Amino acid sequence: MSSETASRAPQPPAAPALPVHVAIIMDGNGRWASRRLMSRVTGHEKGAETVRMVVRACRELGIAHLTLYAFSTENWQRPASEVNALMGLLRRFIDQERAELVRNGIRLHPIGRLERLPDDVREALGRVVDETRDNAGLRLHLALSYGGRDEIARAARRIAEAVQAGRMRPEEIDEAALAAALDTAGVPDPDLLIRTGGELRVSNFLLWQIAYTEIFVTPTLWPDFSRREFEAILADFGRRERRFGHL
């Protein structure tokens, strides 16, 4: 075969581009349980299994960052019994997943108002953060006691304190300075935001970071979210044209 003929031979299609950073609003645990006449806590327990699936899928597919909206600042307003159950489930999940995170090179990075979490949850988080600090694989960001507006307000407060202390001049405050004061400092903005459960809102999640994030909403409730659907969404992302405001 001549080189000219070879150059005209059909080429296999390029693999869809994968996002570097996927963020997920994990919605639908309560509705999943209610439809089955189960307690909301049972729905959260089932949802924890989906968390394991998505973390493993991201690691295996080579996605660098995964941010999961696990508990919002507004979630503190839920009934105390549900909040306590969620905190207990979170602590057990962290303890149970510690070995797998360490073994698979996953680095844990919690964000949010962590000081509001119960002492045992903070201690469990701290242990895993310390054990995975040097891991170079998937970076798992858990948004806990997190709200986007609160994060921006705290960042503004840090900058104001820096100006007051003489470490920064007002004219040095720009987008980069504010981004560096956020909980996600040094983390690339999400390329893809997935919301399960069908609701068409971002629910105070990563408000600064998702300015040009691609968004995909699925009606699937979080406990029913499968790897097959996750990979289909990633394929959809790979077909999108991202222009970032250009043309």
N, C-alpha and C positions, 0 to 999 in steps of 0.2 A: 504493500500500500504506500502510495506516495505521501510525502509530507503534506501536500496540498489537500489530498483526499482525507487524510487523517484530521486536518484542521476543520474540515466540514462535517466530520462525524458528530452525531448527536452527543451532547454532553449531559451528564446527569444533573438534575436541578440542585442548586445550592441548598444546603440545609437552612431552615428558618433560623433567623438570629434569635438567640436566647436573651432574655433580660439579664442584666447584671444584678439588679435588685428587685425583688418581688415583695410587695406589701399586701397583707390580707386583712380585711375586716371579717372576722369569723362570726357570722350572724345566723341565728336560727336554732340554737340549742333548745331554748325554751319552747318554741313552736313545735319542734320535732317531738319533744316529750309530751306536750299537751295533746297532740294528735293521736298519741298512743296511750293516753290516759295514764301517763307516768309523771313522776315528779320532775321539776325543772333540774334538780341536781342530777338525776339520771341522764338528762339530756346533755349536761355539761360533761359527765363522765364519758358518754359516747363521743362527744366532740373531742375529748382528749385523744382518742384513738385516731381521729382525723389529723390532729396536730402531728402525731408520730409519722403518719403516712406522708404528709407534705414535707416535713423536715427531711425524711429519708429520700424522697423524690428529688428535692432540691440538691442534696448532697450528691446523689448519683448522677444527676444531669449536669452538674458543674455550675450551678447558680451560686454566685458569691455571697449574696446577702438576702436574708429573709426576715421581714418584720411582721410580727403577728400582734394584732390588737387584742390583748388578752383580758384587760380590765381597765375601764375608763374612769376618769374622775367622777363622772356622773353615776357610774355603777355603785358608788358608795351609798346612793340614795335608795337602793333596793332593800327589801326586808332584811333585817339583821340575820335571820336564819339562813337566807340564801347567801348573803355575803360571807358568813362564817363557813358555810359549806364550800363555797368557792375558794376561800383561802386555804382550807384544809386540803382540797383537791389540788390546788396549786403546789402546796408544800410537798404532797406525796408525789406529784408528777415530777417535780424537780429532783427529788431524791431518787426516784425510779429511773429517770433518764440520765442521771449523772454518768454512769458507766458507759452508756452508748455515746454520749457526747464526747467523753474523753477518748474512747476507743476510735471514734471516727473523725477525730480532728476538728470537731465543731466548737466554735468559740461562742460563749454565751455573753450577751450584752443587754442587760435590762435598762429600760429608759422610763422616765416618769417620776412622779413624786413618791419615790421608794420609801421615804421616811414615814409615810402613812401606813405602810404594810405592817402586819403583826411581826413581832420580834422573831418568831420561829421561821417565818417566810423569808425575812431579810437575811437571817443567818444561813438558811439553806441556799438562797441565791448567792450570798457571798462566798460560800464554800465552792460552788460550781464555777463562779466567775474566776476565782483564784486558780482552780484546777485546770481551767481551759484557757487561761490568759494567753498562753504561747501557741495555741492551736492555729494552724494556718489554713484550715479548710473553710467550710461554710461558716459565715458569721450570723448567728441567730439573735435577732433583736426582739426582746419581749417587751411590749408596751404595757406597763403595769401601773395602775393609778395614774394613767396618762390622759392628758387632754391637750390638743393642739394650741388652743388659746392660752392655756396655762403655761405651756412650754415657751411660747413667744413672750409672754409677760415676764417669765423668769429670766429669759435671755436679755430682755430690755433692762431688767433690774441689775443684772451682772454688768452690763455695759455702763449703766449710770454710775454704779459703784466704782468702776474703773476710771471713768472721767472724773468723778469726785476725788479719787485718790491720786489723780495726776498721771495715771498709767496710760491714758488715752486722751486724745484731743477730739472735740466734737466733730471736726471736719474729717476725722478718720473713720467715722461710723458710716459704713456702706453695707451692701448686701453680704459681702464676704465676712465682715465683722459680725453681723448678726448671726449668720449661719454657723460661725465658729463658736458662738455662745449657746447654741441649741444643744439638746441632749444628743443629737445625731452628729455632732461635730466630727468631721473626718469621714463620714459615711456618704457615699454617693446617693443622690436623690433617687427614689424609686422609679424604675422604668415602667413598671406595671403594678396597678392597684386592682385587686380582685375583691369584690364584695359578694358574699353568698347571701341567700335569703331573700333576694329580690328587691330590697329597699333601695331607692334611688337617692341616696345622700351619703356624705362622707363622715358624718357623725364625729366631727371635731378631731379627726385623725390626720396627723402629719400635714397640717394646713399650709405651712411654709414649703414643705418639701415636695408636694405633689403639683406644683404649678404647671408642669408640662408632662405629668405622668399619664400614660395611657390607662384608661379605666375599662374594666370588664365587670358587669353585674350579671350574676346567674341566679335564677330562682331556686336553685338547689339549696336546701338547708345544710348548714355546716356538717352535721353528723353523716349526711348522705353524700358529701362531696368526695369524689373518687379520684384516683390517680389518672384514670382515663380522661375524665373531664378536665383535670388540671393540665394535662399534656395537650388537650385540644385547645385550651385557652392560650397556652404558650405558643402553639402553632399559629393561632389567630394573631397574636402579638407580632410574630415574625413576618406576617404579611402586611402589617400596617406601615404606612409611610409617616415617619416622624419628622415634622418640619420645624418645631420649636419656634413658631411664629414667623418663619421665613417663607415668603411666597405662599 
